[in-house]
């Protein structure tokens, strides 16, 4: 499951308008240079807020850098912060995350100054069937 979040957004950032305004694209400035914290994910109609493996150490987060680098940061069992770097691009409302495992495409359904909601299709539960998963991130 951590691999999905590592590729997610990330999850992911200073907007005067929202991507849920019916437009066909979002501005990268809405996404970049702030911490997006994993808030919840919705899979098969079930919402889970248990998204931080070591919450006693801190909240996991993603930062979309202006240079196209995505930093996914999460705390290990010993409270050491691990940062994984991938690449990100925007194509309209599509957020593409490129890692050594390939490209994962997310559709941005909502983007405001404090909320990022994305949906992707992936075999989340490893049953051989493609699932739809929605992830919600918040920023302060």
C-alpha distance (Angstrom), angle and dihedral (degrees) to the residues before:
residue distance angle dihedral
X1 . . .
X2 3.81 . .
X3 3.82 89.4 .
X4 3.82 90.1 59.6
X5 3.80 90.5 52.3
X6 3.79 90.8 44.6
X7 3.78 89.2 55.6
X8 3.74 90.4 41.1
X9 3.07 119.9 77.2
X10 0.58 123.5 -113.3
X11 1.21 154.9 -87.4
X12 3.76 77.9 -82.1
X13 6.46 130.8 -172.3
X14 6.21 175.5 -114.1
X15 3.59 106.8 14.8
X16 3.72 136.7 170.8
X17 3.78 90.0 -169.2
X18 3.78 137.1 33.0
X19 3.79 130.6 -117.5
X20 3.79 90.2 -132.0
X21 3.80 90.4 73.5
X22 3.80 92.2 100.6
X23 3.80 94.3 -99.0
X24 3.76 121.6 138.3
X25 3.80 97.9 -125.7
X26 3.76 145.0 27.6
X27 3.78 129.2 -135.4
X28 3.78 117.3 -111.8
X29 3.81 88.4 -137.2
X30 3.82 87.3 68.1
X31 3.77 89.5 59.8
X32 3.79 107.2 36.3
X33 3.78 138.8 92.7
X34 3.77 102.6 12.1
X35 3.77 136.7 89.8
X36 3.80 116.1 -97.1
X37 3.79 110.1 -160.4
X38 3.80 120.9 -153.8
X39 3.80 106.5 -111.8
X40 3.79 106.5 169.3
X41 3.76 145.5 -36.5
X42 3.77 130.6 -140.9
X43 3.79 118.8 -146.9
X44 3.82 125.1 171.0
X45 3.80 89.5 -11.3
X46 3.80 93.1 -55.4
X47 3.79 119.1 117.7
X48 3.78 119.4 -147.3
X49 3.78 124.8 -170.4
X50 3.81 92.5 178.1
X51 3.81 92.9 103.1
X52 3.80 103.2 128.6
X53 3.79 113.9 77.6
X54 3.81 95.3 -164.3
X55 3.81 104.9 23.1
X56 3.81 91.0 161.5
X57 3.82 86.2 69.5
X58 3.80 97.2 44.8
X59 3.78 142.4 -76.2
X60 3.79 121.3 -61.7
X61 3.81 114.1 -122.2
X62 3.79 146.9 172.4
X63 3.80 129.9 -135.2
X64 3.80 121.9 -160.7
X65 3.80 106.3 -152.0
X66 3.82 121.2 -151.9
X67 3.81 89.5 -120.7
X68 3.83 91.9 65.0
X69 3.81 96.8 -99.1
X70 3.79 118.8 131.7
X71 3.79 115.4 -154.7
X72 3.80 113.9 -160.1
X73 3.79 109.9 -168.5
X74 3.75 125.6 -170.7
X75 3.76 136.8 162.2
X76 3.78 121.3 -110.9
X77 3.82 123.8 -142.8
X78 3.82 90.5 -91.5
X79 3.84 89.6 52.2
X80 3.79 91.8 -108.0
X81 3.80 110.8 146.0
X82 3.81 111.9 -123.0
X83 3.81 117.8 -162.0
X84 3.79 121.4 -163.2
X85 3.81 118.9 -168.2
X86 3.79 124.8 -148.7
X87 3.79 134.3 154.8
X88 3.79 127.9 -100.8
X89 3.80 136.2 -167.4
X90 3.78 135.7 175.5
X91 3.79 124.7 -133.3
X92 3.80 107.7 178.4
X93 3.80 103.7 -59.7
X94 3.80 92.3 -18.9
X95 3.79 117.1 105.8
X96 3.79 111.4 -160.6
X97 3.80 118.8 -161.4
X98 3.80 115.9 -166.0
X99 3.79 119.4 -161.7
X100 3.78 135.6 156.0
X101 3.83 86.1 -85.2
X102 3.82 93.5 58.9
X103 3.80 136.3 -99.5
X104 3.79 123.4 -35.5
X105 3.81 117.5 -165.9
X106 3.80 122.6 -148.6
X107 3.79 126.7 -174.0
X108 3.79 112.8 -139.9
X109 3.80 107.8 -136.3
X110 3.79 96.9 171.3
X111 3.78 133.8 15.4
X112 3.78 123.7 171.4
X113 3.79 132.3 148.0
X114 3.82 89.3 -83.2
X115 3.84 108.1 22.5
X116 3.79 133.9 58.8
X117 3.81 119.4 -178.7
X118 3.79 120.7 -177.1
X119 3.78 135.0 174.0
X120 3.79 128.3 -155.4
X121 3.76 139.0 172.1
X122 3.80 113.9 -126.3
X123 3.79 139.2 137.1
X124 3.79 91.2 -99.8
X125 3.80 98.2 167.8
X126 3.84 94.0 39.4
X127 3.82 93.7 -123.5
X128 3.81 94.1 130.7
X129 3.82 93.7 -103.6
X130 3.79 125.7 106.0
X131 3.81 111.7 -114.0
X132 3.80 131.7 -165.0
X133 3.78 113.4 -125.7
X134 3.80 128.0 -176.6
X135 3.79 120.1 -158.5
X136 3.78 126.0 -165.3
X137 3.80 124.0 -157.8
X138 3.78 130.3 -175.8
X139 3.77 132.5 -158.1
X140 3.76 130.2 -165.3
